[in-house]
Amino acid sequence: MPAFTEKELARIRADFPVLARTVRDGRPLVYLDSGATAQKPWCVLEAEQEYYSTRNAAVHRGAHQLAEEATEAFEAARATVARFIGARPDEVVFTKNGTEAINLVAYAMSNAGAPGAIDGADPEVAARLQLGPGNEIVVTEMEHHANLVPWQELARRTGATLRWIGVTDDGYLEDPATVVGERTKVLAFTQVSNVLGTLNDLAPLVAAARAVGALTLVDACQSVPHLPVDVQALGVDFLAFTGHKVLGPSGIGVLWGRPELLAAMPPFITGGSMIELVHMDRSTYAPPPQRFEAGVPMAAQAVGLATAVEYLTETGMDRVHQHDTELTAYCLEQLAERPWVRVLGPTDPARRVGAVAFTVEGIHPHDVGQVLDDRGIAVRTGHHCAWPLHRRLGVPASTRASFSVYTTRGDIDAFIEALDTVPGVFGLSA
Amino acid sequence: MDLYGELILDHAKHPQHVGLREPFGAEVHHVNPTCGDEVTLRVQVADGVIHDVSYDAQGCSISIAATSVLAEETIGHPVDEALETFLAMRRMLTSKGADAGDPEEIGDGVAFAGVSRYPSRVKCALLGWTAFTDALARTGEDISVVSETAPSRP
C-alpha cells in the first residue's frame, strides 16, 4: 500500500500554494528541486505572519508583555524542534542555516585551545575539542561543501591534517577504519548525500570515532526532511540541519550538540544576548544554547520552523520516508530503462533518500536542465556544492531531481517525458 | 526549444579554433563556480591586432558555442574592434530579450539573443568573453572601456 492515497497526496499538495502556479508560458510547475529548498505549506506562512502581526518583539529582551510573548514563542519553537529530533531544548541552538551550524562547531574547536576560552569548562571535555599539528580531521568524499570547507579551514588554522573517507564507484562510503585512527579528533559526515542520495550507515562511523575518542558531527540537512531522525539513536555528538529544506523558512538552521560538549565550547559569534557579565575589558558568557545565539534571534523563522516540523510530525515521518522511497524507486526504475542516462549513486532505493542525480550521454547537465525547465520542470544542475564528489565520479556536473512530501508519481512522469525529448534537441537519438 | 538554434548547436559540436596554441601573450583560466564550467584561454596580440585566440573549454553548449563564436569574431581583428564586439554581445545578453543583437556588430553572436531571456544562462555565454578580456588585459592592452560601460548587474 502506498504511503499516501491519491486523495491524501492531493490534500497535501493543496497545502503548498506555490505548487498551483504556472511557469514558462502557462505550464504547470513540476518542482523537483526540494533538495535545494523545499516549498512551504500555508501553515508555516501563516505562523510567521501570526507571529509578526500579534507578538513581534525582541526575544530575550524587555520586560513588556509583547517581549514576554515573543520569548515564549521562540522558546516553545525550540522545544518543538528539539522534540522532533529526540533532543532536549537546551541542546538545540538556532543558527542562520546548516552551514553556520557546522561552522559553529569548527570555530569552537578552533578557539577551544585559546587561553581562558571557557572559564570553568571541564578540562577533560575541553581537551576533546582542542586540536593542533599531529591531529587529524576526517570527512568524507561525498560531503557538501558546507561540511568540507569549514574543516579545511579548521585544519589550516590549527595545523591539523584533513583526511577523508573515499567513495566507492557505486556511491557508498569506503571503510572508515583505514582513515580514522588515534590522531583523529573529529569525524564529520553526511547522513544522506545531496547528490548520490546515499543513506549512509552511521553506526560504523560512530563506532570508529568512539574507539579513538574522536567527536562526530553529522550533516543531517538531507535526512531530517525525509526520515525520522533521533539524535540519541544515532549516537553522534553533533547534528546540523537547515530549516528551509524541512518545509520551514530560510534564515534558520539547527545545531544539536551533547550538553557537556556545548557547555565546554567557546562562542563562535559574540555580542548581545550571549553574555553573562560584560566589563570594558572582558566578559563571561551565558550557558548554551544562548551562548551561541548572539544578537536578536530569528523568532519568526523559529516559529515557522516549529510549525513545519509539526506539519511533518502530523503527516507522519515514517510515511514521509516511505513516500520518498516509493518515488525514488519509481524514478530509478524509469531512468534504468534509458541506457543513455547514467544514474549516480546506489541502485537500491532502500539505500537512498530524497534525490536522484544523473548525467545524459553527450549532453551537458545545464543543457538538460534548460530543456526540462522549458517544460516547467524545475531540477538542479551543476555540481550541487559537491565538487570533489563529482570529480571522484568523473563527471563535471550532473542533473538532479529531488523530492519532498508533496512530490507525486505524476511529477516524475512529467519529468521523464520531458527528459525523453532532450537527446532530440541536441541531435542525438534517445 | 528555440534557445538552442542550429548555429549554437553547430558551434557546440564543432567549436572553431579550439585547442591551446603557441605563441600566446597571455593565458587565463576562468571558472563558473555555480556550475563548474571551465575555460583556459590564450590570446596573441601584436600591433593592436588579435592574431590568435585559442582555448580549451569544458561546459554546456551555450558556453562552448559562445567561446567558439568569440574566437571566430575576434581573430584577425583589431583589439578595439574586438572589445566593441564584446560590449555589443554583453549589451544583448543582459537586455532580458529587448536587444536582438546586430549581425553587423557580433556576427554569429546574434544566435545567442535567446539566452538573454534566461538570466541564469547569461554567465555561461559570457564565460569565454570574460576570460578573453581578462587575457587581453594581461597582455597589457587597455580594456577600461569594458568596466566603464559595465551593466550594474551583468
Chai-1 contact restraints between the chains, C-beta under 6 A:
chainA,res_idxA,chainB,res_idxB,connection_type,confidence,min_distance_angstrom,max_distance_angstrom,comment,restraint_id
A,H364,B,C60,contact,1.0,0.0,6.0,A-B,restraint_1
A,H366,B,C35,contact,1.0,0.0,6.0,A-B,restraint_2
A,H366,B,C60,contact,1.0,0.0,6.0,A-B,restraint_3
A,D367,B,C60,contact,1.0,0.0,6.0,A-B,restraint_4
A,D367,B,S61,contact,1.0,0.0,6.0,A-B,restraint_5
A,D374,B,M1,contact,1.0,0.0,6.0,A-B,restraint_6
A,G382,B,T34,contact,1.0,0.0,6.0,A-B,restraint_7
A,G382,B,C35,contact,1.0,0.0,6.0,A-B,restraint_8
A,H383,B,G36,contact,1.0,0.0,6.0,A-B,restraint_9
A,P396,B,G36,contact,1.0,0.0,6.0,A-B,restraint_10
A,P396,B,Q58,contact,1.0,0.0,6.0,A-B,restraint_11
A,A397,B,C35,contact,1.0,0.0,6.0,A-B,restraint_12
A,A397,B,G36,contact,1.0,0.0,6.0,A-B,restraint_13
A,V425,B,Y4,contact,1.0,0.0,6.0,A-B,restraint_14
